[in-house]
Amino acid sequence: MLAGNQQGVVAVVDDDPRVRESLQDLLASAGIETRLFQSAEEILENNGLETAGCLITDVRMSGIDGCELHRLALAEFPNLPIIFITAHHDEKIHQKALRMGAFAFLHKPFDGEKLLSAVGAALLHIKNVDGKGASYTSSAPGADG
């Protein structure tokens, strides 16, 4: 299990309230604080990325989708680890996300321990690069594929 998030909260963006709530419960069981957002627009309007140590986002959402949120987030926060979750098995989107620097890409339903492992690696990564201007690679631990 994870020791807890010392680099801000894990921001969760998913248009399905059941997914948001189950992710919050899972992360809370590991001592990780979360902030939940129902859309990319909501996280952007509420400055939710500013306190995020990691972003978990669904790929397919109405309005701004997960790939566009990824692009917008990295433009402002280039070291932010982003974990994609999706119920749709689209290899082109999977590869595009990884090329764009996704930290991990998990297909729903995913194993909770696999997500916790990816989040743990992401939080460790952000702790190690925070303030150093380093960037991460798409071959980070926890990447599914």
C-alpha positions in Angstrom: 0.0 0.0 0.0 1.0 3.6 -0.4 2.2 5.7 2.5 0.0 8.7 1.6 0.2 11.7 -0.7 2.7 14.4 0.3 2.6 16.1 -3.0 -1.0 17.4 -3.2 -4.1 15.5 -3.9 -4.9 13.0 -6.6 -7.4 14.7 -8.9 -10.0 12.3 -10.4 -11.9 13.3 -13.5 -14.7 11.0 -14.7 -18.2 11.7 -15.9 -19.5 8.6 -14.1 -20.3 9.4 -10.5 -19.9 5.7 -9.5 -16.4 5.6 -10.9 -15.4 8.8 -9.2 -16.8 7.5 -5.8 -15.2 4.1 -6.1 -11.8 5.6 -7.0 -12.1 8.0 -4.0 -12.9 5.0 -1.7 -10.0 3.0 -3.1 -7.5 5.8 -2.8 -8.7 6.7 0.7 -8.1 3.1 1.7 -4.4 3.8 0.9 -4.5 7.1 2.8 -4.5 9.3 -0.4 -6.5 12.5 -0.5 -8.6 13.0 -3.6 -10.6 15.7 -5.3 -13.4 14.6 -7.6 -14.4 16.4 -10.8 -17.2 15.4 -13.2 -15.6 16.9 -16.3 -12.4 18.4 -17.6 -14.2 21.8 -17.7 -14.9 21.5 -14.0 -11.3 20.8 -13.0 -10.0 23.6 -15.2 -12.5 26.1 -13.9 -11.8 25.2 -10.3 -8.0 25.3 -10.6 -7.9 21.6 -9.6 -4.7 20.9 -11.4 -2.8 23.4 -9.2 -2.9 21.2 -6.1 -2.8 17.9 -7.9 0.2 15.5 -7.4 -1.4 13.2 -9.9 -4.3 13.3 -12.3 -6.5 10.3 -13.1 -8.8 11.0 -16.0 -11.3 9.1 -18.1 -10.6 9.1 -21.9 -14.1 9.6 -23.3 -16.1 12.4 -21.8 -18.4 14.9 -23.3 -16.9 18.3 -23.9 -13.2 18.3 -23.4 -12.1 14.7 -23.5 -9.2 13.1 -21.5 -6.6 13.5 -24.3 -7.3 17.2 -24.6 -7.3 17.6 -20.8 -3.9 15.8 -20.9 -2.6 18.3 -23.4 -3.9 21.3 -21.5 -2.6 20.0 -18.2 0.9 19.3 -19.5 1.1 22.7 -21.1 0.8 24.3 -17.6 2.2 21.5 -15.4 4.7 19.6 -17.5 5.7 17.2 -14.7 2.2 16.2 -13.7 1.8 12.5 -13.9 -1.5 11.6 -15.7 -3.1 8.2 -15.5 -5.8 7.4 -18.1 -8.7 5.0 -17.4 -11.1 3.9 -20.0 -13.8 1.3 -20.7 -13.1 1.5 -24.4 -10.3 -0.6 -26.0 -9.0 1.8 -28.6 -5.4 1.0 -29.4 -4.9 4.3 -31.3 -6.0 6.4 -28.3 -3.9 4.2 -26.0 -0.8 4.7 -28.1 -1.5 8.4 -28.6 -1.8 8.9 -24.8 1.5 7.1 -24.2 3.2 9.1 -26.9 1.9 12.3 -25.3 3.5 11.2 -22.0 0.7 9.5 -20.1 2.1 7.9 -16.9 -0.2 4.9 -17.2 -3.2 3.7 -19.2 -5.6 1.3 -17.6 -8.7 -0.4 -19.0 -11.9 -0.6 -17.0 -12.5 -2.7 -15.1 -9.0 -2.6 -13.7 -7.4 -4.2 -10.6 -7.4 -1.8 -7.7 -3.9 -2.8 -6.7 -2.7 -2.0 -10.2 -4.1 1.5 -10.0 -2.7 2.0 -6.5 0.7 0.9 -7.8 0.5 3.3 -10.7 -0.6 6.2 -8.4 2.2 5.3 -6.0 4.8 5.5 -8.8 3.3 8.7 -10.0 3.4 10.3 -6.6 7.0 9.2 -6.0 7.8 10.6 -9.4 6.3 14.0 -8.8 8.1 14.1 -5.4 11.4 13.4 -7.1 11.0 15.9 -9.9 9.1 18.6 -8.0 11.0 21.9 -8.6 13.7 20.3 -10.7 12.2 20.9 -14.1 12.6 17.3 -15.1 10.1 15.5 -17.2 8.9 12.0 -17.1 8.7 9.4 -19.8 5.8 7.2 -21.0 7.6 4.1 -19.9 6.9 4.8 -16.3 6.0 1.9 -13.9 2.4 1.0 -14.0 1.9 1.7 -17.7 -0.6 -0.8 -19.1 0.4 -1.9 -22.5 
